Amino acid sequence: MLDILWLLLCTSLVFLMQAGFMCLESGLTRSKNSINVAVKNIADFGLSVALFWALGYGVMFGSSWLGWLGTSSFMPNRDDPQTAILFLFQAMFCGTATTIISGALAERLKFTVYLAIAAWVSGLIYPLFGHWAWNEGGWLAQLGFHDFAGSTVVHGVGAWVSLAALPIVGARRDRFSMEHINPIQGSNLPFSVLGCLLLWFGWIGFNGGSTLALNDQVPGIVLNTMMAGVAGMITAALWSWVQQRHVEVGFLINGSIAGLVAITAGCDSFDTPIALVVGATGAAVMILTAQRLARLKIDDAVDAVAVHGAAGAWGTVSVGLFGAEIDNRLAQVGVQALGIGVSLVWAFGATWIILSLAQRFVSLRVSEADEAIGLNVAELAG
């Protein structure tokens, strides 16, 4: 019963991360679109949990068919407390993977198209990869792939779907001109900082609850999580100071989250000094990736691909490099890299194919007039 209580508490903490994402994303976007971003966050949560209950949980955690998909445990019921609490906890993870996409594609994507992408991710993309990596019968799990709480399974999947959609949907108006990258200032940076802190708080449950029991691993996992976030924040702050001679708020926010994303894969297996290294390096990888994507004119409104994809990939590889009790590090790094590659090919590839076909028949983004007036009015009041 104590383990169930712990998972209920952690489920609540991870649920709070939805509020964190809402604050973060709406604060980093312009005021004319902030309500639209907030509504997408609550809408995708409801949709993803419904689909995960009806289909995704069984696909992900049901009895494995040849290591590829689950064939049981659909529509969990209250008569089995163990299944009920595991579903609730994992449904929060599904919601997290989905809501990452709303920030990346903010300020230009049609509301109905976003809901279709959210359904695609929560009903198929996330559960299938989750089965391969986290179901004990999954083929990646059988190879020894280790992603304790989802640097790749959760954060990577959301990022790679976003990366596929971004070039297809296109950049926001006036984001790029000739060879220039024009910054778009967020409407409420204190609100975004609050979102970052809520996410950080929720990460106690995200990583600590992934033990699925209240045991002696939990304090060390939470310690590693906290220190990696701290290291990511400090690294990004120093980078910003050296590069720009002032500390930019976005660097602090994304550096903290990148450190937290990076530590998520191996928070159970790193010594704490290594956790600081992984978190700090995760922030550096995030900054370099964000700058590279901007130079390629890929307009990620909140740098979600860099924060969740690049930092998550680094954290996943780090398990093989630095994780405790690994006999053959080279082989483990290979398995970790394979898992990242499969996640990228599956989430990015399938999404790119679907959206490329869809845009031939429907418009994925709002009209120029609607974008100019803002999606608060055009999508929600129009």
ROLUM-424619 format. One record per residue (C-alpha): residue number from 0; residue in one letter; y negated, z, x. Coordinates in steps of 0.5 Angstrom, whole numbers, plus 500, padded with zeros to 3 digits. Example, Ala and Ser with C-alpha at 12.3 -4.5 7.8 and 13.67 -1.06 7.14 Angstrom:
2
{0 a {509 516 525}},
{1 s {502 514 527}},
***
This chain:
382
{0 m {500 500 500}},
{1 l {495 501 506}},
{2 d {496 494 508}},
{3 i {495 492 501}},
{4 l {488 496 501}},
{5 w {486 493 508}},
{6 l {487 486 506}},
{7 l {483 487 500}},
{8 l {478 490 504}},
{9 c {478 484 509}},
{10 t {478 479 503}},
{11 s {472 482 500}},
{12 l {469 481 507}},
{13 v {471 474 508}},
{14 f {468 473 501}},
{15 l {461 475 503}},
{16 m {461 470 508}},
{17 q {460 465 503}},
{18 a {453 469 501}},
{19 g {452 468 509}},
{20 f {453 461 509}},
{21 m {449 460 503}},
{22 c {443 464 506}},
{23 l {444 460 513}},
{24 e {444 453 510}},
{25 s {439 454 505}},
{26 g {434 457 510}},
{27 l {435 451 515}},
{28 t {434 446 510}},
{29 r {427 444 507}},
{30 s {425 448 501}},
{31 k {425 442 496}},
{32 n {433 442 498}},
{33 s {434 449 498}},
{34 i {437 450 491}},
{35 n {441 444 491}},
{36 v {444 447 498}},
{37 a {445 454 495}},
{38 v {448 451 488}},
{39 k {453 447 493}},
{40 n {456 453 496}},
{41 i {457 457 490}},
{42 a {460 450 486}},
{43 d {465 449 492}},
{44 f {468 456 492}},
{45 g {470 456 485}},
{46 l {473 449 486}},
{47 s {476 450 492}},
{48 v {479 457 490}},
{49 a {482 453 483}},
{50 l {485 448 487}},
{51 f {488 452 492}},
{52 w {491 457 487}},
{53 a {494 451 483}},
{54 l {496 446 489}},
{55 g {494 448 496}},
{56 y {497 455 497}},
{57 g {504 452 495}},
{58 v {503 446 500}},
{59 m {501 451 505}},
{60 f {505 457 505}},
{61 g {511 455 500}},
{62 s {518 454 503}},
{63 s {517 448 508}},
{64 w {520 441 507}},
{65 l {522 439 514}},
{66 g {516 442 517}},
{67 w {511 438 513}},
{68 l {509 441 507}},
{69 g {511 447 502}},
{70 t {515 446 496}},
{71 s {514 453 492}},
{72 s {509 459 491}},
{73 f {505 454 487}},
{74 m {500 458 482}},
{75 p {501 465 484}},
{76 n {502 470 479}},
{77 r {500 478 479}},
{78 d {507 480 478}},
{79 d {508 480 486}},
{80 p {503 484 489}},
{81 q {504 481 496}},
{82 t {503 474 494}},
{83 a {497 476 490}},
{84 i {494 479 496}},
{85 l {496 474 501}},
{86 f {493 468 496}},
{87 l {487 472 495}},
{88 f {486 473 503}},
{89 q {488 465 504}},
{90 a {483 463 499}},
{91 m {477 465 502}},
{92 f {479 462 508}},
{93 c {480 455 504}},
{94 g {473 456 501}},
{95 t {470 457 508}},
{96 a {473 451 511}},
{97 t {470 447 505}},
{98 t {463 450 505}},
{99 i {462 448 512}},
{100 i {461 441 510}},
{101 s {455 442 505}},
{102 g {451 444 511}},
{103 a {452 439 515}},
{104 l {451 433 510}},
{105 a {445 437 506}},
{106 e {439 434 504}},
{107 r {442 427 502}},
{108 l {449 427 499}},
{109 k {450 426 492}},
{110 f {452 433 488}},
{111 t {458 429 485}},
{112 v {460 426 491}},
{113 y {460 433 495}},
{114 l {465 436 490}},
{115 a {469 430 490}},
{116 i {470 432 498}},
{117 a {471 439 497}},
{118 a {476 438 492}},
{119 w {479 433 497}},
{120 v {479 438 503}},
{121 s {481 444 499}},
{122 g {487 441 495}},
{123 l {490 436 501}},
{124 i {487 436 508}},
{125 y {486 444 509}},
{126 p {493 446 506}},
{127 l {497 440 509}},
{128 f {494 442 516}},
{129 g {495 449 515}},
{130 h {502 448 513}},
{131 w {503 445 520}},
{132 a {500 450 524}},
{133 w {501 457 520}},
{134 n {507 456 516}},
{135 e {513 459 520}},
{136 g {517 453 518}},
{137 g {511 448 520}},
{138 w {512 443 526}},
{139 l {506 445 530}},
{140 a {508 453 529}},
{141 q {515 451 531}},
{142 l {512 448 538}},
{143 g {508 454 539}},
{144 f {501 453 537}},
{145 h {497 459 536}},
{146 d {491 459 532}},
{147 f {490 467 530}},
{148 a {485 466 525}},
{149 g {483 459 525}},
{150 s {478 456 530}},
{151 t {482 450 529}},
{152 v {485 451 522}},
{153 v {479 453 518}},
{154 h {473 451 522}},
{155 g {476 445 526}},
{156 v {478 442 519}},
{157 g {471 443 516}},
{158 a {468 440 522}},
{159 w {472 434 523}},
{160 v {471 432 515}},
{161 s {464 433 516}},
{162 l {464 429 523}},
{163 a {467 423 519}},
{164 a {462 423 513}},
{165 l {456 424 517}},
{166 p {456 417 520}},
{167 i {458 414 513}},
{168 v {453 417 509}},
{169 g {447 416 514}},
{170 a {442 420 517}},
{171 r {436 424 513}},
{172 r {430 419 512}},
{173 d {425 420 518}},
{174 r {430 424 522}},
{175 f {430 419 528}},
{176 s {425 414 530}},
{177 m {426 409 535}},
{178 e {428 413 541}},
{179 h {425 419 538}},
{180 i {429 425 535}},
{181 n {424 428 530}},
{182 p {426 436 528}},
{183 i {426 438 521}},
{184 q {424 445 520}},
{185 g {428 450 516}},
{186 s {424 453 510}},
{187 n {426 460 511}},
{188 l {428 462 518}},
{189 p {429 470 516}},
{190 f {434 468 510}},
{191 s {438 464 516}},
{192 v {438 470 520}},
{193 l {440 474 514}},
{194 g {446 469 513}},
{195 c {448 469 520}},
{196 l {448 477 520}},
{197 l {453 476 514}},
{198 l {457 472 517}},
{199 w {458 476 523}},
{200 f {459 482 518}},
{201 g {464 478 515}},
{202 w {468 476 521}},
{203 i {471 483 522}},
{204 g {475 481 516}},
{205 f {476 474 518}},
{206 n {479 476 524}},
{207 g {481 483 523}},
{208 g {485 482 517}},
{209 s {489 476 520}},
{210 t {494 481 522}},
{211 l {496 482 515}},
{212 a {497 489 516}},
{213 l {493 495 518}},
{214 n {496 496 525}},
{215 d {494 498 532}},
{216 q {492 491 534}},
{217 v {486 491 529}},
{218 p {481 495 533}},
{219 g {482 491 539}},
{220 i {481 484 535}},
{221 v {475 487 532}},
{222 l {472 489 539}},
{223 n {473 482 542}},
{224 t {470 479 536}},
{225 m {464 483 536}},
{226 m {463 482 544}},
{227 a {464 474 543}},
{228 g {459 473 538}},
{229 v {454 478 543}},
{230 a {456 473 549}},
{231 g {455 467 545}},
{232 m {448 469 542}},
{233 i {445 472 549}},
{234 t {448 465 552}},
{235 a {444 461 547}},
{236 a {438 465 548}},
{237 l {438 464 555}},
{238 w {439 457 555}},
{239 s {433 456 550}},
{240 w {429 460 554}},
{241 v {430 456 561}},
{242 q {430 449 557}},
{243 q {424 450 552}},
{244 r {421 457 555}},
{245 h {421 460 549}},
{246 v {427 463 545}},
{247 e {429 458 539}},
{248 v {431 462 532}},
{249 g {436 456 531}},
{250 f {439 457 538}},
{251 l {440 465 537}},
{252 i {444 463 530}},
{253 n {448 458 532}},
{254 g {450 461 539}},
{255 s {452 467 535}},
{256 i {456 463 530}},
{257 a {459 459 536}},
{258 g {462 465 540}},
{259 l {465 468 533}},
{260 v {468 461 532}},
{261 a {471 460 539}},
{262 i {474 467 539}},
{263 t {478 466 533}},
{264 a {484 463 535}},
{265 g {485 468 541}},
{266 c {482 474 539}},
{267 d {489 478 539}},
{268 s {491 475 546}},
{269 f {485 476 550}},
{270 d {482 482 554}},
{271 t {475 484 552}},
{272 p {472 481 559}},
{273 i {475 474 557}},
{274 a {473 475 550}},
{275 l {466 475 553}},
{276 v {467 469 557}},
{277 v {470 465 551}},
{278 g {464 467 547}},
{279 a {459 465 552}},
{280 t {462 458 554}},
{281 g {463 457 546}},
{282 a {456 457 545}},
{283 a {454 453 551}},
{284 v {459 447 549}},
{285 m {456 448 542}},
{286 i {449 446 545}},
{287 l {451 441 549}},
{288 t {455 438 543}},
{289 a {449 438 538}},
{290 q {445 435 543}},
{291 r {450 429 544}},
{292 l {451 428 537}},
{293 a {443 428 536}},
{294 r {442 423 542}},
{295 l {448 419 538}},
{296 k {443 419 532}},
{297 i {448 423 528}},
{298 d {444 428 523}},
{299 d {448 434 522}},
{300 a {443 438 518}},
{301 v {446 445 521}},
{302 d {450 443 527}},
{303 a {456 445 524}},
{304 v {460 440 528}},
{305 a {458 443 534}},
{306 v {458 450 532}},
{307 h {465 450 528}},
{308 g {468 444 531}},
{309 a {467 444 539}},
{310 a {466 451 539}},
{311 g {473 452 535}},
{312 a {476 447 540}},
{313 w {474 450 546}},
{314 g {477 457 543}},
{315 t {483 454 541}},
{316 v {484 451 548}},
{317 s {482 458 551}},
{318 v {489 461 548}},
{319 g {493 457 553}},
{320 l {488 458 559}},
{321 f {487 466 558}},
{322 g {491 468 553}},
{323 a {496 474 555}},
{324 e {504 474 555}},
{325 i {504 466 556}},
{326 d {509 464 561}},
{327 n {507 457 562}},
{328 r {500 456 561}},
{329 l {500 448 562}},
{330 a {505 447 557}},
{331 q {501 452 552}},
{332 v {495 448 553}},
{333 g {498 442 552}},
{334 v {501 445 545}},
{335 q {494 447 544}},
{336 a {491 441 545}},
{337 l {496 437 541}},
{338 g {494 442 535}},
{339 i {487 440 536}},
{340 g {488 433 536}},
{341 v {492 433 530}},
{342 s {487 436 526}},
{343 l {482 431 529}},
{344 v {486 425 527}},
{345 w {488 428 520}},
{346 a {482 431 518}},
{347 f {477 426 521}},
{348 g {481 420 520}},
{349 a {484 421 513}},
{350 t {476 423 511}},
{351 w {473 417 514}},
{352 i {478 412 511}},
{353 i {477 415 504}},
{354 l {470 415 504}},
{355 s {469 408 507}},
{356 l {473 405 501}},
{357 a {469 409 496}},
{358 q {462 407 499}},
{359 r {464 400 497}},
{360 f {464 402 490}},
{361 v {460 408 489}},
{362 s {453 410 493}},
{363 l {455 416 496}},
{364 r {448 419 498}},
{365 v {442 419 493}},
{366 s {436 414 492}},
{367 e {430 414 497}},
{368 a {426 416 491}},
{369 d {430 422 490}},
{370 e {431 424 497}},
{371 a {423 424 498}},
{372 i {422 428 492}},
{373 g {428 433 494}},
{374 l {435 434 491}},
{375 n {432 441 487}},
{376 v {429 436 482}},
{377 a {433 430 483}},
{378 e {440 433 483}},
{379 l {439 439 479}},
{380 a {433 438 474}},
{381 g {434 430 473}},
***
